[in-house]
Amino acid sequence: MLRRLYEKTMRLAEGPNALLALVLVSFAESSFFPIPPDALLIPMVLAQRERAFKLAAWCTAASVVGGIVGYAIGALLYDTLGKWIIDFYGYGQNMEAFRATYAEWGAWIILIKGLTPIPFKLVTIASGFAGYDFWLFVLLSIITRGMRFFLEATLLHIYGEPIREFLERRLEMVTAGFAAVIVSGFLIVRYVI
């Protein structure tokens, strides 16, 4: 089943709707969706390595725009939609402490969490909720998301074929590792931060 899903994802990555799917997932992940765009960016770059940097740029732009929506949810709709999203992911009890930390460490929070498996939507909603400077939030989001996606694209552009062979030979192990990284991001926010 996993092999079929991988093959379907690779076909999607080469298909005419691939860029639209990447943009939609990148946008949604920054405001409410749980699956990171890396799940599409990686196979898309492996399928079309000559477009690696264009795909990373689209992924970054869509993620930042989605982050702006997440910021708006935190700033304007926290009591309704924002609180519901945060509670859905199980982090409602930490938001007041997170908000207080923003006054001192806001820039570092955005930069570090944008690079890690910690769900970026939590950062975007919390930034709006905390009233973090909007333009600084946008600038830091561009930096951190761009660094993440362009680093992936660069590595895949340079080492694409060996990485693809590794993925295809050890698909189950890589998938389990990817899932563990996503789950660890949620657990870190819930129990550490």
C-alpha positions in Angstrom: 0.0 0.0 0.0 2.8 2.4 0.9 4.6 1.7 -2.4 1.3 2.5 -4.3 1.0 5.7 -2.4 4.6 6.6 -3.2 4.0 5.9 -6.9 0.8 7.9 -7.0 2.6 10.8 -5.3 5.4 10.6 -7.9 2.9 10.6 -10.7 1.1 13.7 -9.1 4.6 15.3 -8.8 5.1 15.0 -12.6 1.5 15.8 -13.5 -0.1 19.1 -14.7 -1.7 19.8 -11.3 1.5 19.3 -9.3 2.3 23.0 -8.8 -1.3 23.8 -7.8 -1.3 21.0 -5.3 2.0 22.2 -3.8 0.8 25.7 -3.5 -2.5 24.7 -1.8 -0.7 22.4 0.7 1.9 25.0 1.4 -0.7 27.7 2.0 -3.0 25.5 4.1 -0.2 24.1 6.3 0.8 27.5 7.5 -2.7 28.2 8.8 -4.6 25.0 9.6 -3.6 21.9 7.7 -1.5 19.2 9.5 0.6 17.8 6.6 3.8 19.8 5.8 4.5 20.8 2.2 7.7 18.8 2.2 5.6 15.7 1.6 4.9 17.2 -1.9 8.0 19.3 -2.5 10.4 16.4 -2.1 8.8 14.1 -4.7 8.2 17.1 -7.0 11.9 18.1 -7.0 12.9 14.5 -7.4 10.6 14.2 -10.4 11.7 17.5 -11.9 15.1 18.5 -10.6 15.6 21.2 -13.2 12.6 23.0 -11.5 13.9 22.6 -8.0 14.3 26.3 -7.2 11.1 27.4 -8.9 9.2 24.9 -6.8 11.0 26.0 -3.6 10.0 29.6 -4.5 6.4 28.7 -5.0 6.4 26.7 -1.8 7.9 29.6 0.1 5.5 32.2 -1.3 2.4 30.0 -0.6 3.6 29.2 2.9 4.2 32.9 3.7 0.7 33.9 2.3 -0.8 31.0 4.4 1.2 32.3 7.3 -0.4 35.7 6.8 -3.8 34.1 7.0 -2.7 32.3 10.1 -1.6 35.6 11.6 -5.0 37.1 10.8 -6.7 34.2 12.5 -4.7 34.8 15.6 -5.1 38.6 15.5 -8.8 38.9 14.4 -10.4 35.5 15.0 -8.6 34.0 18.0 -11.6 33.7 20.2 -13.5 31.7 17.6 -11.5 30.0 14.8 -8.0 30.5 16.2 -8.8 29.0 19.6 -10.6 26.1 17.9 -7.5 25.3 15.7 -5.1 25.6 18.6 -7.4 23.4 20.8 -7.8 20.9 18.0 -4.1 20.3 18.0 -4.1 20.2 21.8 -2.1 23.3 22.6 -4.8 25.7 24.1 -3.4 25.6 27.6 0.0 26.8 26.4 -1.0 29.9 24.4 -0.9 32.4 27.2 2.7 31.4 28.2 3.6 31.4 24.5 2.2 34.9 24.1 4.2 36.2 27.0 7.4 34.7 25.6 6.8 36.5 22.3 7.6 39.9 23.9 11.2 38.8 24.5 11.9 36.1 21.9 9.4 36.6 19.1 12.0 36.8 16.2 13.8 33.7 17.4 10.6 31.8 17.8 9.5 32.5 14.3 13.0 31.7 12.8 13.6 28.5 14.7 10.1 27.1 14.5 9.8 27.8 10.8 12.8 25.5 10.1 11.7 22.7 12.4 9.0 20.1 12.3 7.1 22.1 14.9 3.8 23.0 13.1 4.2 26.5 11.5 0.5 27.1 11.9 1.0 27.4 15.6 3.6 30.0 15.1 1.5 32.0 12.7 -1.7 32.0 14.8 0.3 32.7 18.0 2.1 35.6 16.2 -1.2 37.3 15.4 -2.6 36.5 18.9 0.5 38.0 20.5 0.2 41.1 18.4 3.7 40.6 17.0 4.8 43.2 14.5 3.2 42.2 11.3 5.9 43.3 8.8 8.6 41.7 10.9 6.6 38.5 11.1 6.3 38.5 7.2 10.0 39.2 6.8 11.0 36.5 9.3 8.5 34.0 7.7 10.1 34.6 4.2 13.6 34.0 5.7 12.8 30.9 7.7 10.5 29.2 5.2 12.7 30.1 2.3 15.8 28.7 4.1 13.9 25.4 4.7 12.5 24.9 1.3 15.5 26.2 -0.7 17.8 24.0 1.4 15.7 20.9 0.6 15.6 21.9 -3.1 19.3 22.5 -3.3 20.2 19.1 -1.7 17.7 17.3 -3.9 18.9 19.2 -7.0 22.5 18.2 -6.3 22.0 14.7 -4.9 18.6 13.9 -6.4 19.3 10.5 -8.0 21.1 8.9 -5.0 18.4 10.3 -2.7 15.6 8.9 -4.9 17.3 5.5 -5.0 17.6 5.6 -1.3 14.0 6.5 -0.8 12.8 3.8 -3.2 14.9 1.1 -1.5 14.0 2.1 2.0 10.5 3.6 1.5 9.0 2.1 4.7 11.9 3.3 6.9 11.9 6.8 5.4 8.1 7.1 5.7 8.3 6.0 9.3 11.0 8.5 9.9 9.1 11.3 8.2 6.0 10.4 10.3 8.1 10.4 13.5 9.5 13.9 12.7 6.0 15.2 12.2 4.7 13.6 15.4 7.8 14.8 17.3 7.1 18.4 16.2 3.6 18.2 17.7 4.9 16.5 20.9 7.7 19.1 21.4 5.2 21.9 21.3 2.8 20.1 23.6 5.2 18.9 26.3 8.4 20.9 26.0 7.4 24.4 25.0 
